[in-house]
Amino acid sequence: MPRITAATLADHQANQRRAVLDAAREILAEVGGDALSLSRVAARVGLARSSLYQYFDSRQGLLDALVEDLFPRWSRMVTGEMNKEESPALRVLAYANANLRLVADGEHVVAGALAAASPGAEFAERSRVMHEQLAAPLTEALEALGVPDPQATAELVNAVVHKASRMIETGTAEAEASARVEEILRPFLLEQENRSSS
C-alpha cells in the first residue's frame, strides 16, 4: 500500500492527482501530445502505471482533466492581473502582459498540444468558451475607456497579443515582446483615457 503523505487520505489523493496533472502538463510542454501516455506520466510522478488508474481511467480521461484544469487557470490568472489595476487603460495592458507571461511559461504550447491530442468539437467548444471568458473583461475595460467599438478593438488587441505570443514562441524574450506590445497599445490607451476623463 502506498505511503500516505498528507494529513488525510483525501488530501493525499488530491495531492497525487495534482502531481499527475502537473507531470502530464510538463510532458505536453516538452514533447507534445503524441508522446503523452499513462506509463510516461506514471514514471515521472513515481507511481506504478496501475496506481495511476486510481486517478484517471484512460489517456483520454487524463487529457479531458488537463483541459478542465488549463482553461480556468488561464482565465483566473489573466483576470487576476487585470483586477490589480485601477484604470481601464492599465487593465488592458495587464491583460496583454498576463497572456504573454502564460505563453512564456509554456501554457500556450500545452494548449496547442492538447488541441492536437484531443481534436474535435468538444475541445473546440471549450476553447471557444475560454476565449469568450477572456475577452469579456478586456471588452469591459475598453468600454470603460469609451472606445467606439469595444468588441472590434478587443479583437485588434488580441491580434497584437497573438503576434507577440508567436514572437515569444520563436525565441524573443518575454520582456522584449511585452515592450513592443506596450509601444503599440499604451499611446492609444492613454489617449482614450484622457478623452474619457475630459
TIPA-78702 format. One record per residue (C-alpha): residue in one letter; residue number from 1; x, y, z. Coordinates in pm, whole numbers, plus 32768, in hexadecimal, padded with zeros to 4 digits. Each point is the difference from the previous one (the first is absolute). Last residue first. Layout:
N
+----+-----+------+-------+------+
! aa !   i ! east ! north !   up !
+----+-----+------+-------+------+
!  A ! NUM !    X !     Y !    Z !
...
+----+-----+------+-------+------+
***
This chain:
198
+----+-----+------+-------+------+
! aa !   i ! east ! north !   up !
+----+-----+------+-------+------+
!  S ! 198 ! 7B4E !  9989 ! 7824 !
!  S ! 197 ! 8018 !  7EAB ! 80AC !
!  S ! 196 ! 7F8C !  7F36 ! 7ED1 !
!  R ! 195 ! 80EE !  80B7 ! 7F18 !
!  N ! 194 ! 812B !  7FD2 ! 80E6 !
!  E ! 193 ! 7FB6 !  7E8B ! 8020 !
!  Q ! 192 ! 7FE5 !  7FDB ! 7E88 !
!  E ! 191 ! 814F !  80AD ! 7FD2 !
!  L ! 190 ! 8095 !  7F21 ! 8110 !
!  L ! 189 ! 7F82 !  7EC8 ! 7F52 !
!  F ! 188 ! 807F !  8069 ! 7EA6 !
!  P ! 187 ! 8159 !  8062 ! 8084 !
!  R ! 186 ! 8017 !  7EBD ! 80D1 !
!  L ! 185 ! 7F9C !  7F07 ! 7EF2 !
!  I ! 184 ! 8117 !  8003 ! 7EFE !
!  E ! 183 ! 812E !  8047 ! 80DC !
!  E ! 182 ! 7F66 !  7F1E ! 810B !
!  V ! 181 ! 7FF6 !  7EDD ! 7F0C !
!  R ! 180 ! 816E !  8038 ! 7FA0 !
!  A ! 179 ! 8066 !  800A ! 816E !
!  S ! 178 ! 7F41 !  7EBE ! 8045 !
!  A ! 177 ! 80BB !  7F52 ! 7EE4 !
!  E ! 176 ! 814D !  807A ! 808B !
!  A ! 175 ! 7FAD !  7F94 ! 8164 !
!  E ! 174 ! 7F8A !  7EA9 ! 7F88 !
!  A ! 173 ! 8148 !  7FC2 ! 7F4B !
!  T ! 172 ! 7FDC !  7FB5 ! 7E8D !
!  G ! 171 ! 8044 !  7E92 ! 7FAC !
!  T ! 170 ! 7EF9 !  7F84 ! 7F0C !
!  E ! 169 ! 7EF6 !  7FC6 ! 8108 !
!  I ! 168 ! 8038 !  815F ! 8087 !
!  M ! 167 ! 7FCD !  8099 ! 7EA6 !
!  R ! 166 ! 7EC8 !  7F2C ! 7FCE !
!  S ! 165 ! 7F75 !  808E ! 8145 !
!  A ! 164 ! 804E !  8160 ! 7F85 !
!  K ! 163 ! 7F2E !  7FBB ! 7ECB !
!  H ! 162 ! 7EE4 !  7F79 ! 80D7 !
!  V ! 161 ! 8010 !  812B ! 80EA !
!  V ! 160 ! 7FE7 !  80F1 ! 7ED8 !
!  A ! 159 ! 7EDB !  7F3B ! 7F6F !
!  N ! 158 ! 7F5F !  7FF8 ! 8159 !
!  V ! 157 ! 800F !  817A ! 8014 !
!  L ! 156 ! 7F5F !  8010 ! 7EA6 !
!  E ! 155 ! 7EEB !  7F12 ! 806A !
!  A ! 154 ! 7FC6 !  80CF ! 813A !
!  T ! 153 ! 7FE3 !  8136 ! 7F23 !
!  A ! 152 ! 7EEF !  7F56 ! 7F36 !
!  Q ! 151 ! 7F48 !  7FA5 ! 813F !
!  P ! 150 ! 802C !  8159 ! 809D !
!  D ! 149 ! 7F76 !  80C2 ! 7ED3 !
!  P ! 148 ! 8009 !  8179 ! 8044 !
!  V ! 147 ! 8107 !  7FF3 ! 8116 !
!  G ! 146 ! 7F78 !  8095 ! 8144 !
!  L ! 145 ! 8115 !  7F91 ! 80E8 !
!  A ! 144 ! 7F00 !  7F48 ! 80D5 !
!  E ! 143 ! 7F94 !  7F45 ! 7EC5 !
!  L ! 142 ! 816C !  7F9E ! 7FC8 !
!  A ! 141 ! 8015 !  7F76 ! 8161 !
!  E ! 140 ! 7EBB !  7F40 ! 7FCE !
!  T ! 139 ! 8080 !  7F71 ! 7EB6 !
!  L ! 138 ! 8139 !  7F82 ! 80AE !
!  P ! 137 ! 7F32 !  7F74 ! 811F !
!  A ! 136 ! 7F27 !  7F3D ! 7F06 !
!  A ! 135 ! 8114 !  7F8F ! 7F12 !
!  L ! 134 ! 808F !  7F02 ! 80F2 !
!  Q ! 133 ! 7EAE !  7F5B ! 803B !
!  E ! 132 ! 7FBE !  7FFE ! 7E88 !
!  H ! 131 ! 8154 !  7F64 ! 7FC3 !
!  M ! 130 ! 7FB6 !  7EF4 ! 8104 !
!  V ! 129 ! 7EAB !  7FB5 ! 7F67 !
!  R ! 128 ! 8099 !  7FDA ! 7EA5 !
!  S ! 127 ! 810F !  7F18 ! 8085 !
!  R ! 126 ! 7EFD !  7F29 ! 80AF !
!  E ! 125 ! 7F37 !  7FF0 ! 7EBB !
!  A ! 124 ! 8131 !  7FA3 ! 7F32 !
!  F ! 123 ! 805A !  7EF1 ! 80FC !
!  E ! 122 ! 7EA3 !  7F6B ! 7FE6 !
!  A ! 121 ! 7FEA !  8022 ! 7E86 !
!  G ! 120 ! 812F !  7F32 ! 7FAE !
!  P ! 119 ! 8170 !  7FD8 ! 8031 !
!  S ! 118 ! 8084 !  7F90 ! 8152 !
!  A ! 117 ! 8175 !  7FBF ! 7FCD !
!  A ! 116 ! 8036 !  8123 ! 7F0F !
!  A ! 115 ! 7F2F !  80F0 ! 80D2 !
!  L ! 114 ! 80AE !  7F86 ! 813A !
!  A ! 113 ! 8153 !  8040 ! 7F61 !
!  G ! 112 ! 7F91 !  8160 ! 7FA3 !
!  A ! 111 ! 7F83 !  8042 ! 8161 !
!  V ! 110 ! 814A !  7F7E ! 808D !
!  V ! 109 ! 80C4 !  80E0 ! 7F13 !
!  H ! 108 ! 7F28 !  8125 ! 806E !
!  E ! 107 ! 8045 !  7FB0 ! 816D !
!  G ! 106 ! 8179 !  7FFE ! 7FCD !
!  D ! 105 ! 8061 !  8103 ! 8106 !
!  A ! 104 ! 8053 !  80FA ! 7EED !
!  V ! 103 ! 7E9E !  7FD6 ! 7F78 !
!  L ! 102 ! 7F72 !  8034 ! 815C !
!  R ! 101 ! 80D1 !  813B ! 8029 !
!  L ! 100 ! 7F87 !  807F ! 7EAF !
!  N !  99 ! 7E98 !  7FD5 ! 806D !
!  A !  98 ! 8045 !  80BA ! 8143 !
!  N !  97 ! 80AB !  811B ! 7F41 !
!  A !  96 ! 7EDB !  8035 ! 7F14 !
!  Y !  95 ! 7EF8 !  7FFC ! 8110 !
!  A !  94 ! 80D4 !  80DE ! 80DF !
!  L !  93 ! 8015 !  80FA ! 7EE1 !
!  V !  92 ! 7E85 !  7FFE ! 7FE3 !
!  R !  91 ! 7FDF !  8029 ! 817A !
!  L !  90 ! 80F4 !  8124 ! 7FF1 !
!  A !  89 ! 7F1D !  80B7 ! 7F0D !
!  P !  88 ! 7ECA !  7FAF ! 80CF !
!  S !  87 ! 8099 !  80A3 ! 8135 !
!  E !  86 ! 800F !  7F57 ! 8154 !
!  E !  85 ! 80E7 !  7ED9 ! 7FBA !
!  K !  84 ! 8015 !  7EC8 ! 80D8 !
!  N !  83 ! 7EC2 !  7F7D ! 7F5D !
!  M !  82 ! 80B6 !  7FD5 ! 7EB5 !
!  E !  81 ! 8100 !  7F18 ! 809D !
!  G !  80 ! 7EEF !  7F29 ! 809B !
!  T !  79 ! 7F3F !  7FFF ! 7EB8 !
!  V !  78 ! 812E !  7F70 ! 7F4C !
!  M !  77 ! 8055 !  7EFD ! 810A !
!  R !  76 ! 7E98 !  7F92 ! 8030 !
!  S !  75 ! 7FCD !  7FD1 ! 7E87 !
!  W !  74 ! 813A !  7F31 ! 7FD6 !
!  R !  73 ! 7FA3 !  7F2B ! 812F !
!  P !  72 ! 7E9F !  7FCF ! 7F79 !
!  F !  71 ! 808C !  7F87 ! 7EB1 !
!  L !  70 ! 8111 !  7F1A ! 807F !
!  D !  69 ! 7F50 !  7F26 ! 8103 !
!  E !  68 ! 7ED1 !  7F95 ! 7F34 !
!  V !  67 ! 80E4 !  7FC7 ! 7ED3 !
!  L !  66 ! 80EF !  7F33 ! 80D5 !
!  A !  65 ! 7EDE !  7F34 ! 808A !
!  D !  64 ! 7F8C !  7FAF ! 7E9E !
!  L !  63 ! 8161 !  7F94 ! 7FA2 !
!  L !  62 ! 8011 !  7F1C ! 8132 !
!  G !  61 ! 7EB3 !  7F62 ! 7FA9 !
!  Q !  60 ! 8079 !  7FD5 ! 7E9B !
!  R !  59 ! 8134 !  7F48 ! 807D !
!  S !  58 ! 7F1D !  7F19 ! 80C4 !
!  D !  57 ! 7F6F !  7FB1 ! 8157 !
!  F !  56 ! 8096 !  812E ! 80AD !
!  Y !  55 ! 803E !  8026 ! 8177 !
!  Q !  54 ! 7FFF !  7E9E ! 808A !
!  Y !  53 ! 8078 !  7F90 ! 7EA9 !
!  L !  52 ! 814F !  80A1 ! 804E !
!  S !  51 ! 8043 !  7EED ! 80FD !
!  S !  50 ! 8008 !  7EFC ! 7EE7 !
!  R !  49 ! 8110 !  80C8 ! 7F51 !
!  A !  48 ! 80D3 !  7FEC ! 813D !
!  L !  47 ! 8040 !  8158 ! 808B !
!  G !  46 ! 813C !  80D1 ! 8005 !
!  V !  45 ! 7F61 !  813A ! 7F6F !
!  R !  44 ! 80D9 !  7FF6 ! 7EC7 !
!  A !  43 ! 7FD4 !  7E89 ! 7FD8 !
!  A !  42 ! 7E87 !  801C ! 8025 !
!  V !  41 ! 7FF4 !  810F ! 7EF4 !
!  R !  40 ! 80C8 !  7F2B ! 7F0C !
!  S !  39 ! 7F2C !  7ECE ! 8041 !
!  L !  38 ! 7EBC !  80C5 ! 7FDC !
!  S !  37 ! 8073 !  8079 ! 7EAD !
!  L !  36 ! 804B !  8155 ! 7F70 !
!  A !  35 ! 80F3 !  7FEA ! 7EDC !
!  D !  34 ! 7EFD !  8062 ! 7EFA !
!  G !  33 ! 7F9A !  812C ! 80D1 !
!  G !  32 ! 813F !  80C4 ! 7FE8 !
!  V !  31 ! 816B !  7FC9 ! 8069 !
!  E !  30 ! 805E !  80FB ! 810C !
!  A !  29 ! 7EC1 !  80C5 ! 8040 !
!  L !  28 ! 7F27 !  7EC6 ! 7FED !
!  I !  27 ! 80EE !  7F4A ! 80EB !
!  E !  26 ! 7FF6 !  811E ! 80F9 !
!  R !  25 ! 7E80 !  8007 ! 7FF6 !
!  A !  24 ! 7FF4 !  7E89 ! 803E !
!  A !  23 ! 80E5 !  802A ! 812E !
!  D !  22 ! 7F2A !  811D ! 8088 !
!  L !  21 ! 7EC2 !  7F35 ! 7FD4 !
!  V !  20 ! 809A !  7ED3 ! 80AE !
!  A !  19 ! 8082 !  80D8 ! 811F !
!  R !  18 ! 7EA5 !  809C ! 802A !
!  R !  17 ! 7F63 !  7EA5 ! 800F !
!  Q !  16 ! 8103 !  7F99 ! 8104 !
!  N !  15 ! 7FB9 !  8133 ! 80D4 !
!  A !  14 ! 7E87 !  7FC5 ! 7FED !
!  Q !  13 ! 8033 !  7E93 ! 805F !
!  H !  12 ! 80D8 !  805F ! 812A !
!  D !  11 ! 7F05 !  8107 ! 8070 !
!  A !  10 ! 7EE7 !  7EFE ! 7FEE !
!  L !   9 ! 80D4 !  7F02 ! 80C1 !
!  T !   8 ! 8034 !  8102 ! 8112 !
!  A !   7 ! 8123 !  80C8 ! 808E !
!  A !   6 ! 80D7 !  7FC8 ! 7ECD !
!  T !   5 ! 8115 !  7F17 ! 7F88 !
!  I !   4 ! 7F4C !  7EB2 ! 8018 !
!  R !   3 ! 80F1 !  7EE5 ! 7FAC !
!  P !   2 ! 7F8E !  7F21 ! 7EE7 !
!  M !   1 ! 7F6E !  7EA8 ! 805A !
+----+-----+------+-------+------+
***
